Amino acid sequence: MNVGPFIDDKREHYLEVHHIRTLAEGGPDTVDNAAALCPACHRELHYGLERDVQRTRLLNQIERLVDHPCRTQE
């Protein structure tokens, strides 16, 4: 198991929650739509040139994740 890159003021390893299908796209705020990431990886998934590749990689690596449909395109 990987831990966060630093200890926060609550003395816990710091990670950020990334929604695989964003809430703005109609993704649910559920465990099967979320992954804990270091801040750098989280930013990369939002702004990186390879964000679609990284999203697919997450879906393939974490068995519990579901590729929820995008509801804003209906």
Protein Blocks (a to p, Z undefined) as FASTA:
>chain_A
ZZdfbdcfkopacdddddfbafklopacdfklcccddfklmmmmmmgmklmmmmmmmmmm
mmkbccdddfklZZ
